[in-house]
Amino acid sequence: MSKSGTYEIDLKSLKEEPLFLEYDLDDRFFASLDGAQLEHGALHVSASIRKTAGLFELRFHTEGTVTVSCDLCLDDMDQPISTDNGLTVRFGPEYAEDDDMITVSEVDGTLDLSWFIYEFIVLAIPIKHVHAPGKCNHAMTQKLEELSAVRSSDEAQEVDPRWSALEKLRIKD
């Protein structure tokens, strides 16, 4: 959760008309979250909250970039983020997170959006993140190629003797 109350919404005070919120996230946002793995980024979040029949429908649109490590050269790289997400929230006896439903305590009535926004950002990062061709750290990629060439040449020279025996049984055309 965030250390500041900037992302807390008092759901009990919301009226029937939709509420629109705008957030500009930077390094301070990531630093304010306990346990966040991302540390750097510049993103813009547009959120809307609509109250309908005891439920609150929240929609988020996030655009910007975060800094992640390249899977090949391990240098930092900017990863573009563009994602649309939603949450459904209701009041209940105590706070709970089910599959697609968040239950907020009727007594408290507030919802902290910071961790949800963070999770939406993290889920938008591709599993594999690599610099564009030619942009990786040259020294690291050269060393990687060297080591993979050494490993593949070692594997080619060492043949398991069992395979050698089987090779003799091979039918020749």
C-alpha positions in Angstrom: 0.0 0.0 0.0 1.0 3.6 -0.5 2.4 5.6 2.4 0.5 8.7 1.2 -3.3 9.0 1.0 -3.2 10.4 -2.6 -4.7 7.2 -4.0 -7.4 6.6 -1.4 -11.0 6.9 -2.5 -13.8 7.4 0.0 -16.5 5.3 -1.7 -19.2 6.2 0.8 -19.1 9.8 -0.3 -19.4 9.1 -4.0 -22.5 10.3 -5.8 -24.4 8.7 -8.7 -22.5 10.6 -11.4 -19.1 9.2 -12.5 -15.9 10.4 -10.9 -12.9 10.9 -13.1 -9.3 10.9 -11.7 -5.9 11.6 -13.2 -2.6 10.5 -11.8 0.9 11.1 -13.0 3.2 8.4 -11.6 7.0 8.8 -11.2 9.8 7.3 -9.1 8.2 8.6 -5.9 5.1 6.5 -6.6 7.2 3.3 -6.8 9.2 4.3 -3.7 6.0 4.9 -1.7 4.9 1.3 -2.2 6.1 -1.4 0.2 7.5 -4.4 -1.6 7.4 -2.9 -5.1 9.9 -4.5 -7.5 9.7 -1.6 -10.0 11.6 1.5 -9.0 11.5 3.8 -12.0 8.9 4.9 -14.4 6.8 7.8 -15.9 3.2 6.9 -16.4 -0.2 8.6 -16.7 -3.2 6.9 -15.3 -6.8 7.9 -16.1 -9.4 6.4 -13.8 -13.2 6.5 -13.7 -15.5 5.3 -11.0 -19.1 4.7 -11.6 -21.6 3.8 -8.8 -24.3 1.4 -9.9 -26.8 -0.6 -7.7 -24.5 -1.1 -4.7 -21.4 -1.8 -6.8 -18.6 0.5 -8.0 -17.1 0.0 -11.4 -13.6 1.3 -11.7 -11.9 1.6 -15.1 -8.2 2.4 -15.5 -6.2 3.5 -18.6 -2.4 3.6 -18.1 0.2 4.9 -20.6 3.9 5.5 -20.2 7.2 3.7 -19.6 8.8 1.8 -16.8 12.5 0.9 -16.4 13.3 -2.8 -16.5 16.4 -4.9 -17.0 17.1 -6.3 -20.5 17.0 -10.1 -20.5 20.1 -10.3 -22.7 22.5 -7.6 -21.6 21.0 -6.7 -18.1 21.2 -3.0 -18.8 18.2 -0.9 -17.9 15.8 -0.2 -20.7 12.5 1.7 -21.0 9.5 -0.6 -21.5 6.4 1.1 -22.9 3.2 0.4 -21.1 -0.3 0.8 -22.4 -3.1 -1.0 -20.6 -6.8 -0.9 -19.8 -8.0 -2.6 -16.6 -11.1 -2.7 -14.5 -12.2 -3.5 -10.9 -15.6 -4.1 -9.4 -16.0 -3.1 -5.7 -18.8 -3.6 -3.2 -19.4 -3.0 0.4 -19.3 -5.9 2.9 -18.5 -6.8 6.5 -14.7 -6.7 6.0 -12.1 -6.2 3.3 -11.6 -9.1 0.9 -10.3 -9.7 -2.6 -12.1 -12.4 -4.6 -11.5 -13.3 -8.2 -13.0 -10.2 -9.9 -14.6 -8.5 -6.9 -13.1 -6.3 -4.1 -15.1 -6.1 -0.9 -14.5 -3.0 1.2 -15.6 -2.7 4.8 -18.8 -0.8 5.2 -17.4 0.9 8.3 -14.2 2.2 6.7 -15.6 2.7 3.1 -12.2 3.7 1.6 -10.2 1.9 -1.1 -6.5 2.5 -1.7 -5.9 2.3 -5.5 -2.1 2.5 -5.4 -1.4 -1.3 -5.2 -4.1 -2.1 -7.9 -2.5 0.5 -10.2 0.9 -1.0 -9.5 -0.3 -4.5 -10.3 -1.9 -3.4 -13.5 1.5 -1.9 -14.6 3.4 -5.0 -13.6 1.0 -7.3 -15.5 1.4 -5.1 -18.6 5.2 -5.8 -18.8 5.9 -8.5 -21.3 7.5 -11.7 -20.0 10.5 -11.2 -22.3 11.9 -7.7 -22.4 14.9 -7.1 -24.7 16.4 -4.0 -26.3 15.7 -3.3 -29.9 18.2 -5.0 -32.3 21.6 -3.3 -32.0 20.7 -1.4 -28.8 22.0 -4.0 -26.2 25.3 -3.4 -24.4 27.9 -4.5 -27.0 30.4 -5.8 -24.5 27.8 -8.0 -22.8 26.4 -9.4 -26.0 29.9 -10.1 -27.3 30.8 -12.0 -24.1 27.5 -13.9 -24.2 28.2 -15.0 -27.8 31.7 -16.0 -26.8 30.5 -18.2 -24.0 27.7 -19.8 -25.9 30.1 -20.6 -28.8 32.5 -22.2 -26.3 29.8 -24.2 -24.8 28.4 -25.4 -28.1 31.9 -26.4 -29.4 32.5 -28.4 -26.2 29.2 -30.2 -26.7 30.0 -31.0 -30.3 33.4 -32.6 -29.4 32.2 -34.7 -26.5 29.9 -37.5 -27.8 28.4 -40.0 -25.4 30.0 -43.4 -26.1 26.5 -45.0 -26.2 25.5 -42.8 -29.1 28.7 -43.8 -30.9 27.8 -47.5 -30.6 24.3 -46.7 -31.9 25.8 -44.8 -34.8 27.4 -48.0 -36.1 24.0 -49.6 -36.3 22.7 -46.9 -38.6 21.4 -48.2 -41.9 23.3 -46.6 -44.8 21.6 -45.9 -48.1 
